[in-house]
Amino acid sequence: MRALVTGASQGIGRATALRLAREGTDVAIHFLHHDRDAQDVAERVRALGRDAFLIQADLRDLSSVSKLSTAIESRWDTLDILVHNGGSYPRQAFPETTDVDFEEQLRVHAVVPAALTRKLLPLLRRSPSGRVIFVSSILAFEGSKHGAPYATAKAAQLGLARSLARELAPWITVNVVAPGSIDTAVLAGDSPEQRDERGRQIPLGRLGSAEEVAAAIAFLASPDARYITGATLPVNGGLRIG
Ligand SMILES: NC(=O)c1ccc[n+]([C@@H]2O[C@H](COP(=O)([O-])OP(=O)(O)OC[C@H]3O[C@@H](n4cnc5c(N)ncnc54)[C@H](OP(=O)(O)O)[C@@H]3O)[C@@H](O)[C@H]2O)c1
């Protein structure tokens, strides 16, 4: 099996790349700034006996689509798993946001994933079990008090995922994981008090780990999920139910 994981240098993407490699998958590791971390992930994947290579690209920029697709097409003639994970959550009060903030977030979470999926469709269709998995957010449903561009883009991403689930069936399944509060760099700016408060609000009593989200992604990528498409799997400790 072969997978492309965007944003695989850190956090959820890193955990996903390692989890998929442990399950026998070669992984293309995309990153933006953290080349050493990405290199470390690649070495760990290779130590697990799988192939790994790196692709650097800024998902805010449409040219990332050809950079990523060309790198994949030059190495592989099929792609089994495409994980749209890369992105960040800039904290911004709405009055201070700009049109560019909205455009950039929409590009990272919706426009580039759509274009990249389109570009890689021929390879995904050659797989006997093509899987596209989006890493969305609880904020796609709930909105954000300090990140309207991000929440807007994550909601757009949901519409994209659900449309692709309909249109790419029956060859390719398309699903979403929607994490709640996960202990990665995204929450690194929180004070210990803010972390405790976040934990108190979660029925399961703590933040989630990147590995727990990776487990959900690995399930959706697995043969056991063959009859699941268009679904959103919450990974949020009960923070949002229903
Ligand atoms: N952590 C949470 O609580 C949480 C909750 C809900 C949803 N999510 C979603 O989960 C996904 C992964 O987040 P994470 O928590 O694992 O964060 P993270 O540890 O900060 O990792 C983010 C990854 O995305 C890459 N990235 C960020 N902006 C990018 C851009 N403009 N172009 C290309 N790559 C970019 C980063 O690359 P470099 O490090 O190499 O720059 C990194 O590999 C994101 O889509 C995020 O919205 C996270």
The ligand as a MOL file (V3000), in Angstrom:
LIG
                    3D

  0  0  0     0  0            999 V3000
M  V30 BEGIN CTAB
M  V30 COUNTS 48 52 0 0 0
M  V30 BEGIN ATOM
M  V30 1 N -4.5070 19.6160 17.4340 0
M  V30 2 C -5.8050 19.8330 17.4830 0
M  V30 3 O -6.3750 20.0930 18.5540 0
M  V30 4 C -6.6390 19.7490 16.2260 0
M  V30 5 C -8.0170 19.7680 16.3560 0
M  V30 6 C -8.8010 19.6830 15.2150 0
M  V30 7 C -8.2260 19.5960 13.9580 0
M  V30 8 N -6.8710 19.5750 13.8600 0 CHG=1
M  V30 9 C -6.3140 19.4910 12.4940 0
M  V30 10 O -5.3690 18.4610 12.4300 0
M  V30 11 C -4.4440 18.7360 11.3710 0
M  V30 12 C -3.0340 18.5450 11.8960 0
M  V30 13 O -2.8340 19.4440 12.9790 0
M  V30 14 P -1.8580 19.1080 14.2060 0
M  V30 15 O -2.6400 19.3540 15.4410 0
M  V30 16 O -1.1840 17.8100 14.0060 0 CHG=-1
M  V30 17 O -0.8500 20.3370 14.0410 0
M  V30 18 P 0.7480 20.4290 13.9430 0
M  V30 19 O 1.3780 19.4970 14.9230 0
M  V30 20 O 1.0270 21.8840 14.0200 0
M  V30 21 O 1.0520 19.8890 12.4700 0
M  V30 22 C 0.6140 20.5930 11.3600 0
M  V30 23 C 1.2540 20.0040 10.1220 0
M  V30 24 O 0.7400 20.7130 8.9700 0
M  V30 25 C 1.8240 21.3240 8.2620 0
M  V30 26 N 1.3780 22.6330 7.7720 0
M  V30 27 C 0.8600 23.6500 8.4870 0
M  V30 28 N 0.5620 24.6940 7.6740 0
M  V30 29 C 0.9020 24.3070 6.4210 0
M  V30 30 C 0.8700 24.9360 5.1480 0
M  V30 31 N 0.4320 26.1760 4.9700 0
M  V30 32 N 1.3380 24.2430 4.0930 0
M  V30 33 C 1.8200 22.9990 4.2440 0
M  V30 34 N 1.8700 22.3540 5.4040 0
M  V30 35 C 1.4300 22.9940 6.4900 0
M  V30 36 C 2.9660 21.4300 9.2370 0
M  V30 37 O 4.2060 21.4110 8.5240 0
M  V30 38 P 5.5930 21.9870 9.1710 0
M  V30 39 O 5.5190 21.6560 10.6390 0
M  V30 40 O 6.6490 21.2280 8.4480 0
M  V30 41 O 5.6270 23.4440 8.9030 0
M  V30 42 C 2.7590 20.1730 10.0820 0
M  V30 43 O 3.3340 19.0530 9.4610 0
M  V30 44 C -4.7380 20.1630 10.9000 0
M  V30 45 O -5.5260 20.1210 9.7310 0
M  V30 46 C -5.5640 20.7390 12.0530 0
M  V30 47 O -6.4320 21.7430 11.6200 0
M  V30 48 C -6.0480 19.6480 14.9540 0
M  V30 END ATOM
M  V30 BEGIN BOND
M  V30 1 1 1 2
M  V30 2 2 2 3
M  V30 3 1 2 4
M  V30 4 1 4 5
M  V30 5 2 4 48
M  V30 6 2 5 6
M  V30 7 1 6 7
M  V30 8 2 7 8
M  V30 9 1 8 9
M  V30 10 1 8 48
M  V30 11 1 9 10
M  V30 12 1 9 46
M  V30 13 1 10 11
M  V30 14 1 11 12
M  V30 15 1 11 44
M  V30 16 1 12 13
M  V30 17 1 13 14
M  V30 18 2 14 15
M  V30 19 1 14 16
M  V30 20 1 14 17
M  V30 21 1 17 18
M  V30 22 2 18 19
M  V30 23 1 18 20
M  V30 24 1 18 21
M  V30 25 1 21 22
M  V30 26 1 22 23
M  V30 27 1 23 24
M  V30 28 1 23 42
M  V30 29 1 24 25
M  V30 30 1 25 26
M  V30 31 1 25 36
M  V30 32 1 26 27
M  V30 33 1 26 35
M  V30 34 2 27 28
M  V30 35 1 28 29
M  V30 36 1 29 30
M  V30 37 2 29 35
M  V30 38 1 30 31
M  V30 39 2 30 32
M  V30 40 1 32 33
M  V30 41 2 33 34
M  V30 42 1 34 35
M  V30 43 1 36 37
M  V30 44 1 36 42
M  V30 45 1 37 38
M  V30 46 2 38 39
M  V30 47 1 38 40
M  V30 48 1 38 41
M  V30 49 1 42 43
M  V30 50 1 44 45
M  V30 51 1 44 46
M  V30 52 1 46 47
M  V30 END BOND
M  V30 END CTAB
M  END
